[in-house]
């Protein structure tokens, strides 16, 4: 029998998306992070900026 809590981080793809939006009078920066579970497709988008 295996410990399922040790499997929490397996088959997870972590993505960081950052950039700038052109706005007047100055650009807006953004930063998002997400972890995609490759087993079931579940993801959660988090504002990290």
C-alpha positions as CSV (number, residue, x, y, z in Angstrom):
1,X,0.0,0.0,0.0
2,X,1.5,3.4,-1.0
3,X,1.2,6.7,0.9
4,X,-1.1,8.9,-1.3
5,X,0.2,12.1,0.4
6,X,3.6,11.6,-1.1
7,X,2.0,11.5,-4.6
8,X,0.5,15.0,-4.4
9,X,3.2,16.6,-6.6
10,X,3.5,13.9,-9.2
11,X,2.3,14.6,-12.8
12,X,1.8,18.3,-12.1
13,X,2.8,21.0,-14.6
14,X,3.6,24.4,-13.1
15,X,3.3,27.4,-15.4
16,X,4.2,31.1,-14.8
17,X,2.8,33.7,-17.1
18,X,4.0,37.3,-16.9
19,X,3.8,40.4,-19.1
20,X,2.8,44.0,-19.5
21,X,-0.4,45.4,-20.9
22,X,-0.1,48.7,-22.8
23,X,-2.1,51.3,-20.9
24,X,-2.1,55.0,-20.6
25,X,-0.4,56.7,-18.8
26,X,1.8,53.7,-17.9
27,X,1.9,49.9,-18.6
28,X,0.3,47.4,-16.2
29,X,2.4,44.4,-15.2
30,X,0.8,41.1,-14.4
31,X,2.0,37.7,-13.1
32,X,-0.1,34.5,-12.9
33,X,0.9,31.1,-11.7
34,X,-0.9,27.8,-12.2
35,X,-0.4,24.2,-11.5
36,X,-2.1,21.8,-13.9
37,X,-2.8,18.2,-12.7
38,X,-2.0,16.1,-15.7
39,X,-3.9,13.1,-14.3
40,X,-7.3,14.8,-14.2
41,X,-6.9,18.2,-16.0
42,X,-7.7,20.2,-12.8
43,X,-6.0,23.6,-12.6
44,X,-6.2,26.8,-10.5
45,X,-5.1,30.1,-11.8
46,X,-3.5,32.4,-9.1
47,X,-2.7,36.1,-9.3
48,X,0.9,36.3,-8.0
49,X,1.5,39.9,-8.9
